[in-house]
């Protein structure tokens, strides 16, 4: 795993506002905390070897069969399981994107190449990794364009990381559509949807044949009891974890305009709450360090994404007040 993933709050003291991980930080988790406190006596016993109860509940919610859902220890475990399943494949990665795809592929001896548009799929590719909506750009591949690519390349297995699906108004391939396609594996992140990164909870949806092969690689008890209990609670209380996507997108536009108006930052277009930014002066690492140590604000230095340089940083838009504090902090850094 590369150093410098988002949410490295453990490196700093007194972080007040966290823009560095692509999490919506406005949820009230008090109900979840109370529920988990009541379940703590379960930690003295083993959990289910495979989290079938949670897979069954997710399948019911998604109108799928349990055999089409595989719960994992965060979407990251799903990435490594899939890379292991397709060991030594010829893999293409739609770049720039989350570095863990390449890390997992290298661990399992894939032959790698980077592509920059969905139209560039190499003839020799056996698997294609992409994030839609994408991290770190926040962009969405148009649904019809992605479906056309899937249908045009039936010999390529498309691994679609849909972790940020809740954060866009753009049409996306649904889990039900994904399982109907024999060459599509879709990743989902309860970590992102419910803002619980410390619990590590994700799942895969795919047709039964593909998921059977992936399940053969999964270690028993990879999902712990606390995470399973949290998953059940969150699915039963989804109404408490709803947010106004349009309002968040409006706030993204407001924040993007404010950053652009500073005159020293270029802001990439985005279809989500994620904003990829490029400094016209200075290095992202210096800005990050200043904001963290002097302002109590954490951003993501995006220079370690393949294809980006040391001037790039990324934020996940939060509340108006928090976003304005970020703008003020950047103004203070510029004035140094």
Number of C-alpha atoms within 10 A of each C-alpha: 11 9 7 13 17 18 17 15 17 8 8 13 10 13 17 13 18 26 24 24 22 29 24 21 18 11 13 11 15 9 13 16 12 10 14 17 11 10 14 12 9 13 11 8 8 10 19 16 12 19 20 16 15 23 25 19 19 22 19 12 10 15 11 20 17 19 18 23 26 26 30 29 20 26 24 20 20 26 23 22 22 25 27 20 19 20 18 17 19 19 27 28 26 20 24 20 23 21 17 15 24 25 17 21 26 15 14 19 16 21 16 18 16 19 17 14 11 16 10 11 22 15 9 12 19 20 23 24 23 24 28 25 27 26 25 26 24 25 22 22 19 14 15 12 11 18 16 10 16 20 12 10 15 14 15 23 21 25 23 21 25 22 24 25 23 16 24 22 13 14 12 19 17 14 24 15 14 20 22 12 17 17 20 23 22 25 26 25 28 22 21 24 22 22 20 20 16 9 18 19 27 25 23 27 28 28 24 17 11 19 20 14 14 21 18 10 14 19 11 11 15 17 23 20 20 16 23 22 18 20 25 15 15 19 17 11 13 11 9 14 15 12 14 9 15 13 11 20 20 13 18 24 17 16 23 22 13 16 21 15 11 13 11 14 19 18 20 17 15 21 19 28 26 31 26 22 24 23 17 12 11 13 17 23 18 14 21 19 17 18 20 23 14 13 20 18 24 27 26 26 26 25 19 18 20 14 11 15 15 17 20 24 27 27 25 23 28 23 16 14 8 16 23 16 15 25 15 13 20 18 14 14 16 13 7 5
